[in-house]
């Protein structure tokens, strides 16, 4: 189906556009009163994720209510560990928790992996197909997955952590085990993302949320090769890929060398400097500090204009990480409207 608004895809494919497209990481979620109202009627987060009609409904909310230039399927990166055999719980006001974690070779051997694991996730594929139908070509639909290192971190650590020291410990003490687990996560993620494309994802984003806690050497050894496997496997699909490795300023050359079309930047990076340094043709995505949206609307507009000027062309406007749940809608709307009023 032809898209009415294909700005996102045109920028990802390197075409000239009249203005940058805009969407927000975590746009489908608690910033919207409509999301909170629906969520309050349910048993929890997982019911929303696992019921395609509900997941489709909240995916569409930011498109209908905020007018963003892309939808991102409502789901979570943690569906992958779950499909591999580690169920997660989403604990209110605390975050994810895994009752069972990966500690030994036996734990890794016991995992389901690849196509067998990916085929468990029919609720995600059904949600994509339904969303695609309800979008009726208005805007592109983004599918996503966690990068292998970030998924590994949750599977070994068992939940969120400031340091992920258990996960990092495995890289030093049992590097072969770590690679064996990363291989399994990667094979599963490739099968999963190919199904997502088949069911309507127009662009894929990989979230490496915990990239910044590895040294450059460890990131090169335990993260980049797996990102490479995924981006190479997705080449066959001709679906553009965004790699967002948070706080991985030290790995930008390696990320730029991947066969992906878009590089996501957090707010600590200067896009103008990077454009010169990397000499890259890839599009950049980002990178307003999510806290900027707590400022009054006029201040948000001012900061957004400044950001647009620093990026220049080949830019997908977004925040430098997910929007925080208590962000005032005034700030969110000022950000979106400022980008949409911009012309190159
Ligand atoms: O709008 C969107 O961007 C799509 C939905 C989306 C969610 N999670 C829904 C969600 C996406 C893209 C994710 C990705 C995700 N999940 C990441 C990578 C991006 C990032 O933020 O770095 C990570 C690390 C996770 C793991 C995760 N899920 C955590 C740590 C938490 C708890 C923190 C929190 O925000 O509550 C979640 C829960 C979660 N995932 C919520 C939503 C809307 C909140 C749950 C709720 O509604 O109560």
Boltz pocket constraint, residues with backbone or C-beta under 6 A from the ligand:
constraints:
  - pocket:
      binder: B
      contacts: [[A, 24], [A, 25], [A, 26], [A, 27], [A, 28], [A, 29], [A, 30], [A, 39], [A, 45], [A, 72], [A, 73], [A, 74], [A, 75], [A, 76], [A, 77], [A, 78], [A, 90], [A, 94], [A, 95], [A, 96], [A, 144], [A, 160], [A, 207], [A, 209], [A, 322]]
      max_distance: 6.0
